[in-house]
C-alpha cells in the first residue's frame, strides 16, 4: 500500500476528528496551541506512565495548590512530594519542582518557547518539549509517546521493533512530517489528536478500526497486521526481591511514637519517608536478620524484631517486591542519619504530614486499623 501523500491527509483528518471526539479534560480549557505553558507542562509530566483518569484528580489538586509556576517554585520539596503521593515515579515531581525554580530565576517565570532551552531543564525530554511547544505555543514540534508510537507504527505498518534506535528515529521523522503538514497554529491539535486516537480508538489490543478516521490510510489495516504492530523486543523477566521494614516503637508496639526515615534524594523514591529497612541479602538468615543488619547500617542502632505487621506486594518498572513489615524496638544506640537523609520520631496520627510510598501507606493503614 503506497501512502507517500499521507501526512497532510492525516493532519487534516486528525484536526477535525479531535475537535469532535476529544475528551473533556481540565487542562484543555483553551484550544491546543493557545494554552498556559505551565499547565501543559504539569499535565504532560503527570500523564507519563499514568492513566488519564488518575491524572485528572491529581492535576486538579495540584493546580489548586500551585496555580502558577512561581507558587510551585516557592514551595518546599516535602509539600510537593506530599501532593504527588501515590502518583509514583517521584523523580517527575522533584524535577518539576527544581525546573520551576530554574525557570523563575533564569527566565522570569516564563516557560521557555524554544526546544534548546526546554531540553536544558531537569526532567524535560524530547516528548515533553514537543508537547509544550505545540500545545502552548502552537509550534510545529513533534511528540512521540506510547500512543503516538503505536498509531504511527500501524499507519505505516512498520515491522521494526520500536525499542530500537533506528525505528524510533523513523517514528520521530514521521511525527515531524505530520505536524509540519498541519495548517499554521494547528500542530497542537494534530499532536493531541494522535494521542487521543491511540488512547480511544487504536489501543494496544483490539483496535477499533471501523471508528478510525484514518482507516483507509492505514497500511496495517490494509495488510491485516494491526494486531502485530507495533513490534516490541521480548520483555525481560523482572527480578523479585524480599524486603523487610521495621515499625520501630519508642515504647511497646502500638504505644508512644514510632520512627520513620527519609530516603536519600538521589535514587528510587528519593525524598520520601518510610519505615526503615531494606532488601534481603544472601547472607541474611531470615527477614528479621535482614532488618537488624539494615537498621545497623542505615541508622547505627541495634533492634529487637517482634511480630509481623503485614505483607505488601508491589511492582515497580524494573523489579517487584514482597515487603514484610515487623514491629521492632531499639535495644542499643540511638537513630543516626547514616544511610538515610533524615529521621523522625512521630505519632501514628501525625504521619499524614509526610510523603510516603504506596507500600508504606499500606503499612500505615494496617497500623491504624489496629491489626
C-alpha positions as CSV (number, residue, x, y, z in Angstrom):
1,X,0.0,0.0,0.0
2,X,1.6,3.3,-1.2
3,X,0.9,6.2,1.2
4,X,3.5,8.8,0.3
5,X,1.0,11.6,0.4
6,X,-0.4,10.6,3.8
7,X,1.0,13.3,6.2
8,X,-1.2,16.1,5.0
9,X,-4.3,14.0,4.9
10,X,-3.6,12.6,8.4
11,X,-3.1,16.1,9.8
12,X,-6.4,17.4,8.3
13,X,-8.4,14.5,9.4
14,X,-7.0,14.5,12.9
15,X,-7.8,18.1,13.4
16,X,-11.5,17.5,12.5
17,X,-11.8,14.3,14.5
18,X,-10.1,15.7,17.6
19,X,-12.4,18.7,17.6
20,X,-15.4,16.4,17.7
21,X,-14.1,13.5,19.8
22,X,-11.6,14.8,22.3
23,X,-12.2,14.1,26.0
24,X,-13.2,17.0,28.3
25,X,-10.1,17.2,30.5
26,X,-9.2,20.1,32.9
27,X,-6.0,21.1,31.1
28,X,-7.9,21.6,27.8
29,X,-9.7,24.8,28.9
30,X,-8.1,26.6,25.9
31,X,-7.6,25.3,22.3
32,X,-4.4,23.3,21.6
33,X,-1.7,25.8,20.7
34,X,-3.0,28.5,23.0
35,X,-2.7,27.0,26.4
36,X,-0.8,28.1,29.5
37,X,2.6,26.5,29.2
38,X,2.9,25.8,32.9
39,X,-0.4,23.9,32.9
40,X,0.6,21.9,29.8
41,X,3.9,21.1,31.4
42,X,2.3,19.8,34.6
43,X,-0.3,17.7,32.8
44,X,2.2,16.1,30.4
45,X,4.6,15.2,33.2
46,X,1.8,13.7,35.3
47,X,0.5,11.7,32.3
48,X,3.8,9.9,31.8
49,X,3.4,6.3,32.9
50,X,0.0,7.2,34.4
51,X,-3.7,6.6,33.3
52,X,-5.5,9.8,32.4
53,X,-8.5,9.2,34.8
54,X,-5.9,9.1,37.6
55,X,-4.1,12.2,36.4
56,X,-7.4,14.3,36.3
57,X,-7.7,14.3,40.1
58,X,-4.0,14.9,40.8
59,X,-3.9,17.8,38.2
60,X,-6.9,19.5,39.7
61,X,-5.5,19.3,43.3
62,X,-2.1,20.4,42.0
63,X,-3.3,23.5,40.2
64,X,-5.5,24.5,43.2
65,X,-2.4,24.5,45.4
66,X,0.2,25.6,42.8
67,X,-1.8,27.7,40.3
68,X,1.3,29.4,38.9
69,X,4.9,28.4,38.3
70,X,6.1,30.9,40.9
71,X,3.9,29.3,43.6
72,X,5.4,25.9,42.8
73,X,9.0,27.3,42.8
74,X,8.4,28.8,46.3
75,X,7.1,25.6,47.8
76,X,9.1,23.2,50.0
77,X,10.0,19.9,48.4
78,X,8.2,17.9,51.1
79,X,4.9,19.6,50.3
80,X,5.4,18.9,46.6
81,X,6.1,15.3,47.2
82,X,3.1,15.0,49.6
83,X,0.8,16.4,46.9
84,X,2.3,13.9,44.4
85,X,2.0,11.0,46.9
86,X,0.5,7.9,45.2
87,X,1.2,9.0,41.7
88,X,4.5,7.2,41.5
89,X,7.8,8.0,39.6
90,X,8.6,10.7,42.2
91,X,11.6,11.9,40.2
92,X,9.0,13.6,38.0
93,X,7.8,15.8,40.9
94,X,11.4,16.5,42.1
95,X,12.4,17.5,38.6
96,X,9.3,19.6,38.0
97,X,9.9,21.5,41.3
98,X,13.6,22.1,40.6
99,X,12.9,23.1,36.9
100,X,10.3,25.6,38.1
101,X,12.9,27.3,40.3
102,X,15.3,27.5,37.3
103,X,12.6,29.0,35.1
104,X,11.8,31.6,37.7
105,X,15.4,32.5,38.2
106,X,16.6,32.4,34.6
107,X,13.5,33.2,32.5
108,X,11.5,35.4,34.8
109,X,8.9,32.7,35.5
110,X,8.0,32.3,31.8
111,X,8.3,28.8,30.4
112,X,10.8,28.9,27.5
113,X,9.4,28.6,24.0
114,X,12.5,27.1,22.4
115,X,13.4,23.5,22.2
116,X,17.0,24.1,23.2
117,X,16.1,25.9,26.4
118,X,13.4,23.4,27.4
119,X,15.8,20.5,27.0
120,X,18.2,22.0,29.5
121,X,15.6,21.8,32.2
122,X,15.5,18.8,34.6
123,X,13.0,16.2,33.6
124,X,12.2,17.6,30.2
125,X,13.0,15.4,27.2
126,X,12.1,15.4,23.6
127,X,8.4,14.4,24.2
128,X,7.7,17.0,26.9
129,X,9.4,19.7,25.0
130,X,7.3,18.9,21.9
131,X,4.1,18.9,23.9
132,X,4.9,22.3,25.4
133,X,5.9,23.9,22.1
134,X,2.9,22.6,20.2
135,X,0.1,22.7,22.8
136,X,1.1,26.0,24.5
137,X,3.0,27.9,21.7
138,X,1.5,26.5,18.6
139,X,4.8,25.5,17.1
140,X,5.2,22.6,14.7
141,X,7.1,20.4,17.1
142,X,6.5,16.6,17.0
143,X,5.8,14.4,20.0
144,X,6.2,10.7,20.4
145,X,4.6,8.9,23.4
146,X,3.4,5.3,23.6
147,X,0.1,6.1,21.9
148,X,1.7,8.0,19.1
149,X,4.3,5.3,18.5
150,X,1.6,2.7,18.2
151,X,-0.6,4.8,15.8
152,X,2.4,5.6,13.5
153,X,3.7,2.0,13.5
154,X,0.3,0.9,12.3
155,X,-0.3,3.6,9.8
156,X,3.0,2.8,8.1
157,X,2.9,-0.9,9.0
158,X,6.4,-0.7,10.5
159,X,7.9,-4.1,11.1
160,X,11.0,-3.0,13.1
161,X,11.0,-3.0,16.8
162,X,10.0,0.3,18.3
163,X,12.6,-0.4,21.1
164,X,15.4,0.0,18.5
165,X,17.0,3.3,17.8
166,X,16.6,3.1,14.0
167,X,12.9,2.6,14.3
168,X,12.5,5.3,16.9
169,X,14.3,7.7,14.6
170,X,11.9,6.8,11.8
171,X,8.9,7.4,14.1
172,X,10.2,10.8,15.1
173,X,10.7,11.6,11.4
174,X,7.1,10.6,10.6
175,X,5.7,12.5,13.6
176,X,7.5,15.6,12.4
177,X,6.2,15.2,8.8
178,X,2.7,15.1,10.1
179,X,2.9,18.2,12.3
180,X,4.7,20.2,9.6
181,X,1.9,19.3,7.2
182,X,-0.7,20.9,9.6
183,X,-2.0,24.4,8.9
184,X,-0.2,27.1,10.8
185,X,-1.0,27.0,14.6
186,X,-2.7,23.6,14.4
187,X,0.2,21.4,15.2
188,X,-1.0,21.1,18.8
189,X,-4.4,19.8,17.7
190,X,-2.6,17.3,15.5
191,X,-0.4,16.0,18.2
192,X,-3.2,15.8,20.7
193,X,-5.3,14.1,18.1
194,X,-2.6,11.4,17.6
195,X,-2.5,10.8,21.3
196,X,-6.3,10.7,21.6
197,X,-6.6,8.3,18.7
198,X,-4.1,6.0,20.3
199,X,-6.0,6.1,23.6
200,X,-9.5,5.8,22.4
201,X,-9.6,4.1,19.0
202,X,-6.2,2.5,18.4
203,X,-5.3,0.8,21.8
204,X,-2.7,-2.0,22.1
205,X,-5.3,-4.7,21.9
206,X,-8.4,-4.8,19.6
207,X,-8.1,-1.6,17.7
208,X,-11.4,-0.2,16.7
209,X,-10.6,0.3,13.0
210,X,-14.2,0.8,11.9
211,X,-14.3,4.0,14.0
212,X,-10.9,5.3,12.9
213,X,-10.8,8.5,10.8
214,X,-7.6,7.2,9.3
215,X,-8.6,3.6,8.5
216,X,-8.3,4.0,4.7
217,X,-4.8,5.5,5.1
218,X,-3.6,2.8,7.5
219,X,-1.2,0.3,5.9
220,X,-1.5,-2.2,8.8
221,X,-5.3,-2.2,8.4
222,X,-4.9,-2.7,4.7
223,X,-2.4,-5.6,5.3
224,X,-4.3,-7.1,8.2
225,X,-1.3,-6.7,10.6
226,X,-2.9,-4.4,13.2
227,X,-2.5,-6.9,16.0
228,X,1.1,-7.4,15.1
229,X,2.0,-3.7,15.3
230,X,3.9,-2.2,16.9
231,X,6.7,-4.7,17.1
232,X,8.4,-4.8,20.5
233,X,11.5,-6.6,21.8
234,X,10.7,-9.5,24.1
235,X,10.3,-8.3,27.6
236,X,12.9,-9.5,30.1
237,X,11.8,-11.1,33.2
238,X,12.0,-8.6,36.0
239,X,13.7,-9.7,39.3
240,X,11.7,-10.1,42.5
241,X,13.1,-9.2,45.9
242,X,12.1,-9.9,49.5
243,X,12.2,-6.6,51.5
244,X,11.8,-6.0,55.3
245,X,10.6,-2.9,57.1
246,X,10.8,-2.1,60.8
247,X,7.9,-0.3,62.6
248,X,10.1,0.8,65.5
249,X,8.2,1.9,68.5
250,X,9.5,4.2,71.2
251,X,7.6,2.1,73.8
252,X,5.8,-1.1,73.3
253,X,4.2,-1.9,69.9
254,X,1.2,0.4,69.4
255,X,2.3,2.7,72.2
256,X,4.2,6.0,72.0
257,X,5.9,7.4,69.0
258,X,7.4,5.5,66.1
259,X,10.5,6.0,63.9
260,X,10.5,7.0,60.3
261,X,13.4,7.6,57.9
262,X,13.8,9.8,54.9
263,X,15.2,8.2,51.7
264,X,18.3,9.7,50.1
265,X,17.4,12.4,47.5
266,X,19.2,10.5,44.7
267,X,17.7,7.2,43.9
268,X,14.4,5.4,43.9
269,X,11.6,7.3,45.9
270,X,14.1,10.0,46.8
271,X,13.0,12.4,49.5
272,X,10.1,10.2,50.6
273,X,9.7,8.9,54.1
274,X,9.5,5.2,55.1
275,X,9.7,2.6,57.8
276,X,13.4,1.8,57.7
277,X,14.6,-1.5,56.3
278,X,15.9,-2.9,53.1
279,X,16.4,-5.9,50.7
280,X,17.2,-9.3,52.0
281,X,20.7,-10.4,51.0
282,X,22.2,-13.9,50.7
283,X,24.0,-13.7,54.0
284,X,20.8,-12.9,55.9
285,X,19.5,-16.0,57.7
286,X,15.9,-14.7,57.6
287,X,14.0,-11.4,57.3
288,X,14.5,-10.4,61.0
289,X,18.2,-10.7,60.3
290,X,17.8,-8.5,57.3
291,X,16.1,-5.9,59.4
292,X,18.8,-6.0,62.1
293,X,21.6,-5.6,59.5
294,X,19.8,-2.8,57.6
295,X,19.0,-0.8,60.7
296,X,22.6,-1.2,61.9
297,X,24.0,0.0,58.6
298,X,21.5,2.8,57.9
299,X,20.8,4.2,61.4
300,X,23.6,2.9,63.7
301,X,21.2,1.0,66.1
302,X,20.6,-2.5,67.3
303,X,17.0,-3.6,67.4
304,X,14.9,-6.4,68.5
305,X,12.4,-7.7,65.9
306,X,8.9,-8.6,67.1
307,X,5.7,-9.8,65.5
308,X,4.8,-9.3,61.8
309,X,2.6,-6.3,60.9
310,X,1.6,-7.1,57.3
311,X,2.9,-8.2,53.9
312,X,2.7,-5.9,50.9
313,X,3.2,-6.9,47.2
314,X,4.3,-4.2,44.8
315,X,5.7,-3.9,41.3
316,X,8.0,-1.1,40.1
317,X,9.1,-0.6,36.5
318,X,12.2,-2.8,36.6
319,X,11.5,-5.1,39.6
320,X,8.9,-6.2,42.1
321,X,9.0,-6.8,45.8
322,X,7.3,-8.5,48.7
323,X,7.6,-6.2,51.6
324,X,7.4,-7.7,55.1
325,X,6.7,-5.3,57.9
326,X,7.6,-6.1,61.6
327,X,7.1,-4.4,64.9
328,X,10.5,-3.6,66.5
329,X,12.2,-1.7,69.3
330,X,15.6,-0.3,70.0
331,X,18.0,-2.4,72.0
332,X,21.0,-0.1,72.0
333,X,22.1,3.1,70.3
334,X,20.1,6.0,69.0
335,X,19.0,7.0,65.5
336,X,21.6,8.4,63.1
337,X,21.3,9.5,59.5
338,X,24.0,7.1,58.1
339,X,22.3,5.5,55.1
340,X,19.2,7.8,55.1
341,X,18.9,11.6,54.8
342,X,17.0,12.2,58.0
343,X,14.8,10.6,60.6
344,X,11.9,11.5,62.9
345,X,10.1,10.2,65.9
346,X,6.4,10.9,65.3
347,X,2.9,9.7,66.2
348,X,0.7,7.5,64.1
349,X,-1.8,10.4,63.8
350,X,0.9,12.8,62.6
351,X,2.2,10.6,59.7
352,X,-0.1,12.4,57.3
353,X,2.3,15.3,57.2
354,X,4.9,13.2,55.5
355,X,5.0,11.9,51.9
356,X,5.2,8.1,51.9
357,X,5.5,5.5,49.1
358,X,2.4,3.4,48.4
359,X,3.9,0.4,50.2
360,X,4.3,2.3,53.4
361,X,0.9,3.9,53.1
362,X,-0.5,0.3,53.2
363,X,1.5,-0.4,56.4
364,X,0.1,2.8,58.0
365,X,-3.4,1.7,57.1
366,X,-2.9,-1.6,58.8
367,X,-1.4,0.1,61.9
368,X,-4.4,2.5,62.1
369,X,-6.8,-0.4,61.8
370,X,-5.2,-1.9,64.9
371,X,-4.1,-5.1,63.2
